[in-house]
Amino acid sequence: MDGLRNEYLVLSTQVLSEFYVTVTKKLRTVLSPETTREEIRLLQSLEIIEIDYQIIIRAINISQNHQISYWDAMIIAAAQKAECSILFSEDLNHEQIIESIRIINPFF
């Protein structure tokens, strides 16, 4: 993925947390917490957006205005803070545009 090679990717603390829970609890073959901690450590060179008060308030508004879950809206709000134009998500509609951010489902 060219973005990863060039460090154009941005993650939020929420996404890192969801990654941890998914790979240690929800997969058919789970990873150990130690392995997952190392995988997350490798991602620290990317820009990490911390969830703060502004993101929470923005997420509430996005959730209400676009009728999407609060958790999806928080990821969009974090992407806005990072000035992203594209968001990769399997939970939202492919090619949907929310708050000027284009949603791409990488599994579409």
N, C-alpha and C positions, 0 to 999 in steps of 0.2 A: 504494500500500500504506500503510494508516494507520499501521502500526508504524514504518515508515521516516520518515514525516512527523513523528511524535512522538518519534523517537529511542528507540524501545523495542527496537530490534533490537540484537543482540549478535553479534559475530563472534569467532572465535578466530584466533590466528596461524596455526594449521593450515589453517583454511578460506581465509584470505587466500593462503596459499602454494599450496593446491590450485587456487584460482581463477587465479592467475598461470600455473601450468603448463597448465591446461586451455585458457585462451584464447590462449596463445602457442604451443601445440604440438598440441593435440588436436582443435581444431575444423576444419571444412572450410575456412573462411576465418579464418585466425588474425589476432590483433591484434599489433601491434608491441610489443616490450618497453616502449618509451617511452609509447605509448598506455595500455598496461596499468598502468604505474607511476602515470600520472595518475588512472586509474580507482580504483586502490587508495588514492591520496592523498585522493580525495574521500570515501572511507569512514572516514577517521580521526576524524571527529566522532562516530562510533558507539563504544560501549564495546567495547574489544578485550581479550579474555582471552588472556593469555600462557600458553603451555604450561609448566608447572612440575613439580617432583617429585611433588607431591600429585596432580595431574591424571594423570600417567603411572601412578602406583600405582593410582589409582581406575579408570583405563581398563583396566588388566590385570584387575582384579577384575570389572568390568562385562563385559569380553570373555569371561571364563571362565564367569561366572554366566548369561549370556544367549546364549552361543554365537554371538556376532557378531564381526566383524573388530575387531582392535585399533584400527584407524584410525577406524572408526565409533564405537567405544567411547570414544575420546579426545574426539570431538566431543560426545558425551553428557556426559562428565566435565566438559568446559569449560562446557557448558550448565548443569550442576548448580552449578558454582562461581558462575556468574552468576545463579543462582536463577531460571532460565527454566522455564516450564511447557510450552512448545511448542517443538519443533525441526522446522524445515523440512528435509527430506531426501528425495531420490529413491532413496537406497540402502537404506533400511529400509522396513518394511511400513507402509503408510498406516493410521493410527489405532492403531498399536501403542503400548503404553505400556511404557517401559523406565525403571526407577528413578524413577518418578513423572513422567516427561517424556513428553508425548504427541507422537508422530511424525506429521507431516503431509507428504504428498507433494504438492508444489505442482502437479505435472503429472498428478495422478490424475483 
